[in-house]
Amino acid sequence: MKDNPDAKQAILEARSYQAEVIELCRQTAADRLDDEREVSAEISYRYGAYLEEREGKQDDAIVAYNDCLTRKTDHIEAQLSLARLCQSQGNND
C-alpha cells in the first residue's frame, strides 16, 4: 500500500488529543473514562494497521497493537493482528 502522510498525521494527532481527553476525564468525569479508553484503543489499533499495511513497519505496528490492548484488553482486531504479526516473525508464544 502507498504511504499517506496526511492519514498518518491525522492518526497521530488523534492519539495526542485522545490522551488529553483521557487525562481530563480522570480529573473531572470518571464515568466517561471507560468510553474514552475505548476510543483511544481504537485509535491505537488504526495506527498499528496503518504502520503495518502502509509503511510495512511490523515492529512499530506491534507496539501500537500492544498499546491498544493496554487500553482495551478484549479488542479482537488488535489481538488477531498482533498474533498474526508475531507468528509471521516466528514468535509463536
PDB file with one MODEL, atoms N, CA, C and O in Angstrom:
MODEL        1
ATOM      1  N   MET A   1       0.831  -1.181   0.000  1.00  0.00           N
ATOM      2  CA  MET A   1       0.000   0.000   0.000  1.00  0.00           C
ATOM      3  C   MET A   1       0.878   1.248   0.000  1.00  0.00           C
ATOM      4  O   MET A   1       2.024   1.236   0.450  1.00  0.00           O
ATOM      5  N   LYS A   2       0.317   2.279  -0.503  1.00  0.00           N
ATOM      6  CA  LYS A   2       1.040   3.542  -0.628  1.00  0.00           C
ATOM      7  C   LYS A   2       0.992   4.340   0.672  1.00  0.00           C
ATOM      8  O   LYS A   2      -0.034   4.384   1.351  1.00  0.00           O
ATOM      9  N   ASP A   3       2.104   4.960   1.001  1.00  0.00           N
ATOM     10  CA  ASP A   3       2.194   5.807   2.189  1.00  0.00           C
ATOM     11  C   ASP A   3       1.305   7.037   2.005  1.00  0.00           C
ATOM     12  O   ASP A   3       1.273   7.629   0.926  1.00  0.00           O
ATOM     13  N   ASN A   4       0.591   7.414   3.051  1.00  0.00           N
ATOM     14  CA  ASN A   4      -0.280   8.580   3.004  1.00  0.00           C
ATOM     15  C   ASN A   4       0.047   9.459   4.211  1.00  0.00           C
ATOM     16  O   ASN A   4      -0.496   9.245   5.295  1.00  0.00           O
ATOM     17  N   PRO A   5       0.930  10.447   4.033  1.00  0.00           N
ATOM     18  CA  PRO A   5       1.358  11.283   5.158  1.00  0.00           C
ATOM     19  C   PRO A   5       0.208  12.006   5.858  1.00  0.00           C
ATOM     20  O   PRO A   5       0.246  12.189   7.075  1.00  0.00           O
ATOM     21  N   ASP A   6      -0.810  12.417   5.107  1.00  0.00           N
ATOM     22  CA  ASP A   6      -1.938  13.120   5.728  1.00  0.00           C
ATOM     23  C   ASP A   6      -2.702  12.195   6.667  1.00  0.00           C
ATOM     24  O   ASP A   6      -3.093  12.601   7.762  1.00  0.00           O
ATOM     25  N   ALA A   7      -2.915  10.956   6.243  1.00  0.00           N
ATOM     26  CA  ALA A   7      -3.625   9.990   7.088  1.00  0.00           C
ATOM     27  C   ALA A   7      -2.808   9.692   8.336  1.00  0.00           C
ATOM     28  O   ALA A   7      -3.351   9.627   9.439  1.00  0.00           O
ATOM     29  N   LYS A   8      -1.511   9.511   8.163  1.00  0.00           N
ATOM     30  CA  LYS A   8      -0.656   9.230   9.308  1.00  0.00           C
ATOM     31  C   LYS A   8      -0.679  10.394  10.289  1.00  0.00           C
ATOM     32  O   LYS A   8      -0.798  10.183  11.496  1.00  0.00           O
ATOM     33  N   GLN A   9      -0.568  11.601   9.794  1.00  0.00           N
ATOM     34  CA  GLN A   9      -0.587  12.785  10.660  1.00  0.00           C
ATOM     35  C   GLN A   9      -1.913  12.902  11.400  1.00  0.00           C
ATOM     36  O   GLN A   9      -1.932  13.260  12.578  1.00  0.00           O
ATOM     37  N   ALA A  10      -3.011  12.606  10.730  1.00  0.00           N
ATOM     38  CA  ALA A  10      -4.327  12.672  11.372  1.00  0.00           C
ATOM     39  C   ALA A  10      -4.436  11.655  12.503  1.00  0.00           C
ATOM     40  O   ALA A  10      -4.995  11.958  13.558  1.00  0.00           O
ATOM     41  N   ILE A  11      -3.912  10.462  12.293  1.00  0.00           N
ATOM     42  CA  ILE A  11      -3.948   9.443  13.339  1.00  0.00           C
ATOM     43  C   ILE A  11      -3.082   9.860  14.521  1.00  0.00           C
ATOM     44  O   ILE A  11      -3.485   9.711  15.674  1.00  0.00           O
ATOM     45  N   LEU A  12      -1.895  10.381  14.236  1.00  0.00           N
ATOM     46  CA  LEU A  12      -1.015  10.825  15.322  1.00  0.00           C
ATOM     47  C   LEU A  12      -1.646  11.958  16.126  1.00  0.00           C
ATOM     48  O   LEU A  12      -1.546  11.976  17.353  1.00  0.00           O
ATOM     49  N   GLU A  13      -2.288  12.893  15.453  1.00  0.00           N
ATOM     50  CA  GLU A  13      -2.960  13.981  16.148  1.00  0.00           C
ATOM     51  C   GLU A  13      -4.118  13.449  16.984  1.00  0.00           C
ATOM     52  O   GLU A  13      -4.332  13.905  18.108  1.00  0.00           O
ATOM     53  N   ALA A  14      -4.858  12.498  16.451  1.00  0.00           N
ATOM     54  CA  ALA A  14      -5.972  11.909  17.197  1.00  0.00           C
ATOM     55  C   ALA A  14      -5.471  11.224  18.458  1.00  0.00           C
ATOM     56  O   ALA A  14      -6.099  11.322  19.512  1.00  0.00           O
ATOM     57  N   ARG A  15      -4.337  10.526  18.355  1.00  0.00           N
ATOM     58  CA  ARG A  15      -3.759   9.875  19.542  1.00  0.00           C
ATOM     59  C   ARG A  15      -3.414  10.914  20.599  1.00  0.00           C
ATOM     60  O   ARG A  15      -3.693  10.719  21.782  1.00  0.00           O
ATOM     61  N   SER A  16      -2.819  11.994  20.183  1.00  0.00           N
ATOM     62  CA  SER A  16      -2.422  13.044  21.122  1.00  0.00           C
ATOM     63  C   SER A  16      -3.642  13.671  21.791  1.00  0.00           C
ATOM     64  O   SER A  16      -3.678  13.826  23.012  1.00  0.00           O
ATOM     65  N   TYR A  17      -4.636  14.026  20.988  1.00  0.00           N
ATOM     66  CA  TYR A  17      -5.844  14.644  21.542  1.00  0.00           C
ATOM     67  C   TYR A  17      -6.574  13.683  22.467  1.00  0.00           C
ATOM     68  O   TYR A  17      -7.100  14.094  23.501  1.00  0.00           O
ATOM     69  N   GLN A  18      -6.609  12.411  22.102  1.00  0.00           N
ATOM     70  CA  GLN A  18      -7.308  11.439  22.931  1.00  0.00           C
ATOM     71  C   GLN A  18      -6.611  11.269  24.278  1.00  0.00           C
ATOM     72  O   GLN A  18      -7.275  11.071  25.295  1.00  0.00           O
ATOM     73  N   ALA A  19      -5.292  11.344  24.296  1.00  0.00           N
ATOM     74  CA  ALA A  19      -4.559  11.275  25.565  1.00  0.00           C
ATOM     75  C   ALA A  19      -4.962  12.441  26.467  1.00  0.00           C
ATOM     76  O   ALA A  19      -5.100  12.274  27.679  1.00  0.00           O
ATOM     77  N   GLU A  20      -5.146  13.608  25.880  1.00  0.00           N
ATOM     78  CA  GLU A  20      -5.590  14.772  26.654  1.00  0.00           C
ATOM     79  C   GLU A  20      -7.001  14.566  27.199  1.00  0.00           C
ATOM     80  O   GLU A  20      -7.286  14.909  28.347  1.00  0.00           O
ATOM     81  N   VAL A  21      -7.876  14.008  26.376  1.00  0.00           N
ATOM     82  CA  VAL A  21      -9.256  13.761  26.810  1.00  0.00           C
ATOM     83  C   VAL A  21      -9.276  12.780  27.970  1.00  0.00           C
ATOM     84  O   VAL A  21     -10.009  12.975  28.939  1.00  0.00           O
ATOM     85  N   ILE A  22      -8.473  11.726  27.875  1.00  0.00           N
ATOM     86  CA  ILE A  22      -8.430  10.746  28.958  1.00  0.00           C
ATOM     87  C   ILE A  22      -7.958  11.386  30.255  1.00  0.00           C
ATOM     88  O   ILE A  22      -8.509  11.119  31.323  1.00  0.00           O
ATOM     89  N   GLU A  23      -6.949  12.221  30.160  1.00  0.00           N
ATOM     90  CA  GLU A  23      -6.462  12.896  31.367  1.00  0.00           C
ATOM     91  C   GLU A  23      -7.543  13.799  31.961  1.00  0.00           C
ATOM     92  O   GLU A  23      -7.721  13.824  33.179  1.00  0.00           O
ATOM     93  N   LEU A  24      -8.262  14.537  31.125  1.00  0.00           N
ATOM     94  CA  LEU A  24      -9.353  15.381  31.624  1.00  0.00           C
ATOM     95  C   LEU A  24     -10.446  14.543  32.275  1.00  0.00           C
ATOM     96  O   LEU A  24     -11.009  14.938  33.296  1.00  0.00           O
ATOM     97  N   CYS A  25     -10.745  13.389  31.690  1.00  0.00           N
ATOM     98  CA  CYS A  25     -11.759  12.511  32.278  1.00  0.00           C
ATOM     99  C   CYS A  25     -11.317  11.991  33.642  1.00  0.00           C
ATOM    100  O   CYS A  25     -12.124  11.869  34.563  1.00  0.00           O
ATOM    101  N   ARG A  26     -10.045  11.692  33.758  1.00  0.00           N
ATOM    102  CA  ARG A  26      -9.526  11.244  35.058  1.00  0.00           C
ATOM    103  C   ARG A  26      -9.766  12.310  36.118  1.00  0.00           C
ATOM    104  O   ARG A  26     -10.078  12.007  37.270  1.00  0.00           O
ATOM    105  N   GLN A  27      -9.616  13.545  35.711  1.00  0.00           N
ATOM    106  CA  GLN A  27      -9.722  14.647  36.661  1.00  0.00           C
ATOM    107  C   GLN A  27     -11.163  15.063  36.936  1.00  0.00           C
ATOM    108  O   GLN A  27     -11.481  15.478  38.051  1.00  0.00           O
ATOM    109  N   THR A  28     -12.039  14.959  35.939  1.00  0.00           N
ATOM    110  CA  THR A  28     -13.370  15.543  36.104  1.00  0.00           C
ATOM    111  C   THR A  28     -14.550  14.611  35.846  1.00  0.00           C
ATOM    112  O   THR A  28     -15.605  14.786  36.455  1.00  0.00           O
ATOM    113  N   ALA A  29     -14.405  13.651  34.986  1.00  0.00           N
ATOM    114  CA  ALA A  29     -15.567  12.854  34.587  1.00  0.00           C
ATOM    115  C   ALA A  29     -15.219  11.373  34.532  1.00  0.00           C
ATOM    116  O   ALA A  29     -15.104  10.791  33.453  1.00  0.00           O
ATOM    117  N   ALA A  30     -15.055  10.784  35.680  1.00  0.00           N
ATOM    118  CA  ALA A  30     -14.633   9.385  35.754  1.00  0.00           C
ATOM    119  C   ALA A  30     -15.594   8.453  35.016  1.00  0.00           C
ATOM    120  O   ALA A  30     -15.175   7.406  34.522  1.00  0.00           O
ATOM    121  N   ASP A  31     -16.867   8.815  34.935  1.00  0.00           N
ATOM    122  CA  ASP A  31     -17.829   7.960  34.248  1.00  0.00           C
ATOM    123  C   ASP A  31     -17.582   7.885  32.740  1.00  0.00           C
ATOM    124  O   ASP A  31     -17.997   6.920  32.099  1.00  0.00           O
ATOM    125  N   ARG A  32     -16.927   8.865  32.177  1.00  0.00           N
ATOM    126  CA  ARG A  32     -16.606   8.859  30.739  1.00  0.00           C
ATOM    127  C   ARG A  32     -15.283   8.175  30.442  1.00  0.00           C
ATOM    128  O   ARG A  32     -14.969   7.911  29.281  1.00  0.00           O
ATOM    129  N   LEU A  33     -14.517   7.891  31.463  1.00  0.00           N
ATOM    130  CA  LEU A  33     -13.173   7.367  31.270  1.00  0.00           C
ATOM    131  C   LEU A  33     -13.160   6.066  30.479  1.00  0.00           C
ATOM    132  O   LEU A  33     -12.327   5.903  29.587  1.00  0.00           O
ATOM    133  N   ASP A  34     -14.057   5.142  30.781  1.00  0.00           N
ATOM    134  CA  ASP A  34     -14.087   3.872  30.051  1.00  0.00           C
ATOM    135  C   ASP A  34     -14.405   4.084  28.573  1.00  0.00           C
ATOM    136  O   ASP A  34     -13.805   3.444  27.710  1.00  0.00           O
ATOM    137  N   ASP A  35     -15.343   4.978  28.280  1.00  0.00           N
ATOM    138  CA  ASP A  35     -15.676   5.271  26.882  1.00  0.00           C
ATOM    139  C   ASP A  35     -14.480   5.854  26.142  1.00  0.00           C
ATOM    140  O   ASP A  35     -14.201   5.483  25.002  1.00  0.00           O
ATOM    141  N   GLU A  36     -13.788   6.759  26.794  1.00  0.00           N
ATOM    142  CA  GLU A  36     -12.639   7.394  26.152  1.00  0.00           C
ATOM    143  C   GLU A  36     -11.471   6.422  25.985  1.00  0.00           C
ATOM    144  O   GLU A  36     -10.718   6.520  25.016  1.00  0.00           O
ATOM    145  N   ARG A  37     -11.318   5.495  26.913  1.00  0.00           N
ATOM    146  CA  ARG A  37     -10.286   4.463  26.753  1.00  0.00           C
ATOM    147  C   ARG A  37     -10.582   3.596  25.532  1.00  0.00           C
ATOM    148  O   ARG A  37      -9.671   3.195  24.807  1.00  0.00           O
ATOM    149  N   GLU A  38     -11.853   3.318  25.317  1.00  0.00           N
ATOM    150  CA  GLU A  38     -12.241   2.527  24.153  1.00  0.00           C
ATOM    151  C   GLU A  38     -11.909   3.267  22.857  1.00  0.00           C
ATOM    152  O   GLU A  38     -11.408   2.664  21.908  1.00  0.00           O
ATOM    153  N   VAL A  39     -12.185   4.559  22.817  1.00  0.00           N
ATOM    154  CA  VAL A  39     -11.844   5.368  21.646  1.00  0.00           C
ATOM    155  C   VAL A  39     -10.332   5.388  21.448  1.00  0.00           C
ATOM    156  O   VAL A  39      -9.839   5.255  20.328  1.00  0.00           O
ATOM    157  N   SER A  40      -9.615   5.555  22.535  1.00  0.00           N
ATOM    158  CA  SER A  40      -8.157   5.580  22.471  1.00  0.00           C
ATOM    159  C   SER A  40      -7.604   4.251  21.960  1.00  0.00           C
ATOM    160  O   SER A  40      -6.658   4.229  21.173  1.00  0.00           O
ATOM    161  N   ALA A  41      -8.192   3.155  22.403  1.00  0.00           N
ATOM    162  CA  ALA A  41      -7.766   1.834  21.936  1.00  0.00           C
ATOM    163  C   ALA A  41      -7.974   1.715  20.429  1.00  0.00           C
ATOM    164  O   ALA A  41      -7.110   1.200  19.719  1.00  0.00           O
ATOM    165  N   GLU A  42      -9.092   2.180  19.951  1.00  0.00           N
ATOM    166  CA  GLU A  42      -9.378   2.102  18.514  1.00  0.00           C
ATOM    167  C   GLU A  42      -8.400   2.944  17.713  1.00  0.00           C
ATOM    168  O   GLU A  42      -7.973   2.536  16.633  1.00  0.00           O
ATOM    169  N   ILE A  43      -8.042   4.101  18.221  1.00  0.00           N
ATOM    170  CA  ILE A  43      -7.060   4.945  17.539  1.00  0.00           C
ATOM    171  C   ILE A  43      -5.711   4.224  17.465  1.00  0.00           C
ATOM    172  O   ILE A  43      -5.056   4.228  16.423  1.00  0.00           O
ATOM    173  N   SER A  44      -5.306   3.613  18.567  1.00  0.00           N
ATOM    174  CA  SER A  44      -4.034   2.878  18.565  1.00  0.00           C
ATOM    175  C   SER A  44      -4.079   1.704  17.596  1.00  0.00           C
ATOM    176  O   SER A  44      -3.103   1.423  16.900  1.00  0.00           O
ATOM    177  N   TYR A  45      -5.217   1.024  17.556  1.00  0.00           N
ATOM    178  CA  TYR A  45      -5.365  -0.087  16.605  1.00  0.00           C
ATOM    179  C   TYR A  45      -5.218   0.416  15.164  1.00  0.00           C
ATOM    180  O   TYR A  45      -4.486  -0.171  14.367  1.00  0.00           O
ATOM    181  N   ARG A  46      -5.901   1.478  14.849  1.00  0.00           N
ATOM    182  CA  ARG A  46      -5.843   2.017  13.478  1.00  0.00           C
ATOM    183  C   ARG A  46      -4.440   2.501  13.120  1.00  0.00           C
ATOM    184  O   ARG A  46      -4.002   2.375  11.977  1.00  0.00           O
ATOM    185  N   TYR A  47      -3.751   3.046  14.098  1.00  0.00           N
ATOM    186  CA  TYR A  47      -2.369   3.469  13.859  1.00  0.00           C
ATOM    187  C   TYR A  47      -1.494   2.243  13.575  1.00  0.00           C
ATOM    188  O   TYR A  47      -0.662   2.261  12.667  1.00  0.00           O
ATOM    189  N   GLY A  48      -1.687   1.205  14.344  1.00  0.00           N
ATOM    190  CA  GLY A  48      -0.946  -0.035  14.102  1.00  0.00           C
ATOM    191  C   GLY A  48      -1.228  -0.594  12.723  1.00  0.00           C
ATOM    192  O   GLY A  48      -0.311  -1.029  12.026  1.00  0.00           O
ATOM    193  N   ALA A  49      -2.494  -0.585  12.324  1.00  0.00           N
ATOM    194  CA  ALA A  49      -2.852  -1.083  10.999  1.00  0.00           C
ATOM    195  C   ALA A  49      -2.209  -0.228   9.909  1.00  0.00           C
ATOM    196  O   ALA A  49      -1.748  -0.749   8.894  1.00  0.00           O
ATOM    197  N   TYR A  50      -2.182   1.076  10.123  1.00  0.00           N
ATOM    198  CA  TYR A  50      -1.539   1.969   9.160  1.00  0.00           C
ATOM    199  C   TYR A  50      -0.054   1.633   9.041  1.00  0.00           C
ATOM    200  O   TYR A  50       0.475   1.485   7.939  1.00  0.00           O
ATOM    201  N   LEU A  51       0.604   1.518  10.182  1.00  0.00           N
ATOM    202  CA  LEU A  51       2.039   1.221  10.167  1.00  0.00           C
ATOM    203  C   LEU A  51       2.326  -0.110   9.470  1.00  0.00           C
ATOM    204  O   LEU A  51       3.273  -0.231   8.693  1.00  0.00           O
ATOM    205  N   GLU A  52       1.502  -1.084   9.762  1.00  0.00           N
ATOM    206  CA  GLU A  52       1.699  -2.409   9.173  1.00  0.00           C
ATOM    207  C   GLU A  52       1.412  -2.416   7.670  1.00  0.00           C
ATOM    208  O   GLU A  52       2.233  -2.874   6.875  1.00  0.00           O
ATOM    209  N   GLU A  53       0.266  -1.913   7.298  1.00  0.00           N
ATOM    210  CA  GLU A  53      -0.198  -2.043   5.921  1.00  0.00           C
ATOM    211  C   GLU A  53       0.416  -1.024   4.964  1.00  0.00           C
ATOM    212  O   GLU A  53       0.722  -1.359   3.820  1.00  0.00           O
ATOM    213  N   ARG A  54       0.594   0.193   5.413  1.00  0.00           N
ATOM    214  CA  ARG A  54       1.060   1.242   4.501  1.00  0.00           C
ATOM    215  C   ARG A  54       2.560   1.479   4.546  1.00  0.00           C
ATOM    216  O   ARG A  54       3.174   1.831   3.539  1.00  0.00           O
ATOM    217  N   GLU A  55       3.151   1.281   5.736  1.00  0.00           N
ATOM    218  CA  GLU A  55       4.580   1.558   5.857  1.00  0.00           C
ATOM    219  C   GLU A  55       5.421   0.295   6.006  1.00  0.00           C
ATOM    220  O   GLU A  55       6.648   0.350   5.923  1.00  0.00           O
ATOM    221  N   GLY A  56       4.767  -0.838   6.224  1.00  0.00           N
ATOM    222  CA  GLY A  56       5.493  -2.094   6.376  1.00  0.00           C
ATOM    223  C   GLY A  56       6.340  -2.162   7.635  1.00  0.00           C
ATOM    224  O   GLY A  56       7.301  -2.930   7.696  1.00  0.00           O
ATOM    225  N   LYS A  57       5.997  -1.372   8.634  1.00  0.00           N
ATOM    226  CA  LYS A  57       6.759  -1.321   9.886  1.00  0.00           C
ATOM    227  C   LYS A  57       6.116  -2.251  10.908  1.00  0.00           C
ATOM    228  O   LYS A  57       5.338  -1.820  11.758  1.00  0.00           O
ATOM    229  N   GLN A  58       6.451  -3.519  10.810  1.00  0.00           N
ATOM    230  CA  GLN A  58       5.822  -4.522  11.661  1.00  0.00           C
ATOM    231  C   GLN A  58       6.136  -4.324  13.138  1.00  0.00           C
ATOM    232  O   GLN A  58       5.245  -4.451  13.978  1.00  0.00           O
ATOM    233  N   ASP A  59       7.376  -4.018  13.465  1.00  0.00           N
ATOM    234  CA  ASP A  59       7.729  -3.838  14.878  1.00  0.00           C
ATOM    235  C   ASP A  59       6.979  -2.662  15.500  1.00  0.00           C
ATOM    236  O   ASP A  59       6.512  -2.748  16.636  1.00  0.00           O
ATOM    237  N   ASP A  60       6.865  -1.570  14.757  1.00  0.00           N
ATOM    238  CA  ASP A  60       6.114  -0.412  15.256  1.00  0.00           C
ATOM    239  C   ASP A  60       4.619  -0.732  15.364  1.00  0.00           C
ATOM    240  O   ASP A  60       3.941  -0.267  16.281  1.00  0.00           O
ATOM    241  N   ALA A  61       4.121  -1.521  14.428  1.00  0.00           N
ATOM    242  CA  ALA A  61       2.717  -1.929  14.473  1.00  0.00           C
ATOM    243  C   ALA A  61       2.454  -2.778  15.716  1.00  0.00           C
ATOM    244  O   ALA A  61       1.415  -2.630  16.359  1.00  0.00           O
ATOM    245  N   ILE A  62       3.376  -3.654  16.053  1.00  0.00           N
ATOM    246  CA  ILE A  62       3.238  -4.481  17.253  1.00  0.00           C
ATOM    247  C   ILE A  62       3.144  -3.600  18.492  1.00  0.00           C
ATOM    248  O   ILE A  62       2.335  -3.861  19.382  1.00  0.00           O
ATOM    249  N   VAL A  63       3.968  -2.557  18.551  1.00  0.00           N
ATOM    250  CA  VAL A  63       3.917  -1.627  19.687  1.00  0.00           C
ATOM    251  C   VAL A  63       2.540  -0.964  19.758  1.00  0.00           C
ATOM    252  O   VAL A  63       1.961  -0.850  20.838  1.00  0.00           O
ATOM    253  N   ALA A  64       2.019  -0.531  18.621  1.00  0.00           N
ATOM    254  CA  ALA A  64       0.709   0.132  18.596  1.00  0.00           C
ATOM    255  C   ALA A  64      -0.409  -0.833  18.981  1.00  0.00           C
ATOM    256  O   ALA A  64      -1.317  -0.460  19.723  1.00  0.00           O
ATOM    257  N   TYR A  65      -0.353  -2.077  18.482  1.00  0.00           N
ATOM    258  CA  TYR A  65      -1.370  -3.069  18.854  1.00  0.00           C
ATOM    259  C   TYR A  65      -1.311  -3.364  20.352  1.00  0.00           C
ATOM    260  O   TYR A  65      -2.350  -3.496  21.000  1.00  0.00           O
ATOM    261  N   ASN A  66      -0.108  -3.469  20.902  1.00  0.00           N
ATOM    262  CA  ASN A  66       0.026  -3.687  22.350  1.00  0.00           C
ATOM    263  C   ASN A  66      -0.525  -2.497  23.127  1.00  0.00           C
ATOM    264  O   ASN A  66      -1.157  -2.676  24.168  1.00  0.00           O
ATOM    265  N   ASP A  67      -0.289  -1.282  22.629  1.00  0.00           N
ATOM    266  CA  ASP A  67      -0.839  -0.088  23.264  1.00  0.00           C
ATOM    267  C   ASP A  67      -2.362  -0.156  23.273  1.00  0.00           C
ATOM    268  O   ASP A  67      -3.001   0.158  24.277  1.00  0.00           O
ATOM    269  N   CYS A  68      -2.930  -0.564  22.160  1.00  0.00           N
ATOM    270  CA  CYS A  68      -4.385  -0.732  22.066  1.00  0.00           C
ATOM    271  C   CYS A  68      -4.876  -1.697  23.141  1.00  0.00           C
ATOM    272  O   CYS A  68      -5.868  -1.434  23.821  1.00  0.00           O
ATOM    273  N   LEU A  69      -4.173  -2.812  23.285  1.00  0.00           N
ATOM    274  CA  LEU A  69      -4.613  -3.839  24.228  1.00  0.00           C
ATOM    275  C   LEU A  69      -4.404  -3.436  25.684  1.00  0.00           C
ATOM    276  O   LEU A  69      -5.056  -3.991  26.569  1.00  0.00           O
ATOM    277  N   THR A  70      -3.519  -2.492  25.949  1.00  0.00           N
ATOM    278  CA  THR A  70      -3.412  -1.996  27.326  1.00  0.00           C
ATOM    279  C   THR A  70      -4.617  -1.136  27.679  1.00  0.00           C
ATOM    280  O   THR A  70      -4.960  -0.987  28.852  1.00  0.00           O
ATOM    281  N   ARG A  71      -5.249  -0.577  26.672  1.00  0.00           N
ATOM    282  CA  ARG A  71      -6.417   0.279  26.889  1.00  0.00           C
ATOM    283  C   ARG A  71      -7.727  -0.506  26.850  1.00  0.00           C
ATOM    284  O   ARG A  71      -8.692  -0.165  27.534  1.00  0.00           O
ATOM    285  N   LYS A  72      -7.741  -1.569  26.034  1.00  0.00           N
ATOM    286  CA  LYS A  72      -8.949  -2.403  25.913  1.00  0.00           C
ATOM    287  C   LYS A  72      -8.490  -3.833  25.655  1.00  0.00           C
ATOM    288  O   LYS A  72      -8.217  -4.212  24.516  1.00  0.00           O
ATOM    289  N   THR A  73      -8.409  -4.604  26.702  1.00  0.00           N
ATOM    290  CA  THR A  73      -7.813  -5.944  26.615  1.00  0.00           C
ATOM    291  C   THR A  73      -8.572  -6.898  25.710  1.00  0.00           C
ATOM    292  O   THR A  73      -8.006  -7.890  25.250  1.00  0.00           O
ATOM    293  N   ASP A  74      -9.840  -6.620  25.444  1.00  0.00           N
ATOM    294  CA  ASP A  74     -10.622  -7.524  24.606  1.00  0.00           C
ATOM    295  C   ASP A  74     -10.840  -6.991  23.180  1.00  0.00           C
ATOM    296  O   ASP A  74     -11.823  -7.347  22.530  1.00  0.00           O
ATOM    297  N   HIS A  75      -9.946  -6.158  22.705  1.00  0.00           N
ATOM    298  CA  HIS A  75     -10.031  -5.622  21.337  1.00  0.00           C
ATOM    299  C   HIS A  75      -9.619  -6.745  20.376  1.00  0.00           C
ATOM    300  O   HIS A  75      -8.432  -7.011  20.191  1.00  0.00           O
ATOM    301  N   ILE A  76     -10.602  -7.386  19.779  1.00  0.00           N
ATOM    302  CA  ILE A  76     -10.390  -8.586  18.965  1.00  0.00           C
ATOM    303  C   ILE A  76      -9.474  -8.322  17.771  1.00  0.00           C
ATOM    304  O   ILE A  76      -8.567  -9.111  17.507  1.00  0.00           O
ATOM    305  N   GLU A  77      -9.698  -7.230  17.050  1.00  0.00           N
ATOM    306  CA  GLU A  77      -8.889  -6.954  15.862  1.00  0.00           C
ATOM    307  C   GLU A  77      -7.415  -6.785  16.222  1.00  0.00           C
ATOM    308  O   GLU A  77      -6.539  -7.263  15.501  1.00  0.00           O
ATOM    309  N   ALA A  78      -7.143  -6.111  17.330  1.00  0.00           N
ATOM    310  CA  ALA A  78      -5.753  -5.929  17.765  1.00  0.00           C
ATOM    311  C   ALA A  78      -5.148  -7.260  18.185  1.00  0.00           C
ATOM    312  O   ALA A  78      -3.987  -7.538  17.886  1.00  0.00           O
ATOM    313  N   GLN A  79      -5.928  -8.081  18.874  1.00  0.00           N
ATOM    314  CA  GLN A  79      -5.439  -9.401  19.276  1.00  0.00           C
ATOM    315  C   GLN A  79      -5.064 -10.239  18.051  1.00  0.00           C
ATOM    316  O   GLN A  79      -3.998 -10.853  18.007  1.00  0.00           O
ATOM    317  N   LEU A  80      -5.951 -10.251  17.068  1.00  0.00           N
ATOM    318  CA  LEU A  80      -5.698 -11.041  15.865  1.00  0.00           C
ATOM    319  C   LEU A  80      -4.513 -10.496  15.067  1.00  0.00           C
ATOM    320  O   LEU A  80      -3.683 -11.263  14.580  1.00  0.00           O
ATOM    321  N   SER A  81      -4.439  -9.186  14.938  1.00  0.00           N
ATOM    322  CA  SER A  81      -3.330  -8.573  14.200  1.00  0.00           C
ATOM    323  C   SER A  81      -2.000  -8.845  14.891  1.00  0.00           C
ATOM    324  O   SER A  81      -1.004  -9.165  14.243  1.00  0.00           O
ATOM    325  N   LEU A  82      -1.997  -8.715  16.194  1.00  0.00           N
ATOM    326  CA  LEU A  82      -0.782  -8.966  16.960  1.00  0.00           C
ATOM    327  C   LEU A  82      -0.359 -10.431  16.839  1.00  0.00           C
ATOM    328  O   LEU A  82       0.822 -10.722  16.645  1.00  0.00           O
ATOM    329  N   ALA A  83      -1.303 -11.337  16.952  1.00  0.00           N
ATOM    330  CA  ALA A  83      -0.985 -12.761  16.826  1.00  0.00           C
ATOM    331  C   ALA A  83      -0.433 -13.082  15.437  1.00  0.00           C
ATOM    332  O   ALA A  83       0.543 -13.819  15.301  1.00  0.00           O
ATOM    333  N   ARG A  84      -1.067 -12.522  14.418  1.00  0.00           N
ATOM    334  CA  ARG A  84      -0.625 -12.760  13.044  1.00  0.00           C
ATOM    335  C   ARG A  84       0.788 -12.245  12.822  1.00  0.00           C
ATOM    336  O   ARG A  84       1.621 -12.935  12.235  1.00  0.00           O
ATOM    337  N   LEU A  85       1.056 -11.033  13.293  1.00  0.00           N
ATOM    338  CA  LEU A  85       2.401 -10.461  13.123  1.00  0.00           C
ATOM    339  C   LEU A  85       3.456 -11.252  13.888  1.00  0.00           C
ATOM    340  O   LEU A  85       4.535 -11.534  13.367  1.00  0.00           O
ATOM    341  N   CYS A  86       3.135 -11.603  15.116  1.00  0.00           N
ATOM    342  CA  CYS A  86       4.114 -12.368  15.906  1.00  0.00           C
ATOM    343  C   CYS A  86       4.378 -13.727  15.256  1.00  0.00           C
ATOM    344  O   CYS A  86       5.517 -14.191  15.216  1.00  0.00           O
ATOM    345  N   GLN A  87       3.338 -14.350  14.757  1.00  0.00           N
ATOM    346  CA  GLN A  87       3.506 -15.644  14.098  1.00  0.00           C
ATOM    347  C   GLN A  87       4.338 -15.489  12.817  1.00  0.00           C
ATOM    348  O   GLN A  87       5.170 -16.342  12.509  1.00  0.00           O
ATOM    349  N   SER A  88       4.116 -14.421  12.087  1.00  0.00           N
ATOM    350  CA  SER A  88       4.868 -14.212  10.839  1.00  0.00           C
ATOM    351  C   SER A  88       6.353 -13.957  11.123  1.00  0.00           C
ATOM    352  O   SER A  88       7.210 -14.175  10.266  1.00  0.00           O
ATOM    353  N   GLN A  89       6.638 -13.489  12.345  1.00  0.00           N
ATOM    354  CA  GLN A  89       8.025 -13.249  12.742  1.00  0.00           C
ATOM    355  C   GLN A  89       8.631 -14.472  13.442  1.00  0.00           C
ATOM    356  O   GLN A  89       9.760 -14.426  13.932  1.00  0.00           O
ATOM    357  N   GLY A  90       7.860 -15.563  13.478  1.00  0.00           N
ATOM    358  CA  GLY A  90       8.365 -16.789  14.073  1.00  0.00           C
ATOM    359  C   GLY A  90       8.199 -16.880  15.580  1.00  0.00           C
ATOM    360  O   GLY A  90       8.731 -17.792  16.213  1.00  0.00           O
ATOM    361  N   ASN A  91       7.471 -15.948  16.151  1.00  0.00           N
ATOM    362  CA  ASN A  91       7.221 -15.945  17.596  1.00  0.00           C
ATOM    363  C   ASN A  91       5.852 -16.538  17.831  1.00  0.00           C
ATOM    364  O   ASN A  91       4.844 -15.842  17.712  1.00  0.00           O
ATOM    365  N   ASN A  92       5.800 -17.812  18.164  1.00  0.00           N
ATOM    366  CA  ASN A  92       4.524 -18.492  18.333  1.00  0.00           C
ATOM    367  C   ASN A  92       4.087 -18.603  19.789  1.00  0.00           C
ATOM    368  O   ASN A  92       3.175 -19.367  20.105  1.00  0.00           O
ATOM    369  N   ASP A  93       4.728 -17.849  20.675  1.00  0.00           N
ATOM    370  CA  ASP A  93       4.368 -17.936  22.106  1.00  0.00           C
ATOM    371  C   ASP A  93       3.153 -17.147  22.428  1.00  0.00           C
ATOM    372  O   ASP A  93       2.724 -17.118  23.582  1.00  0.00           O
TER     373      ASP A  93
ENDMDL
END
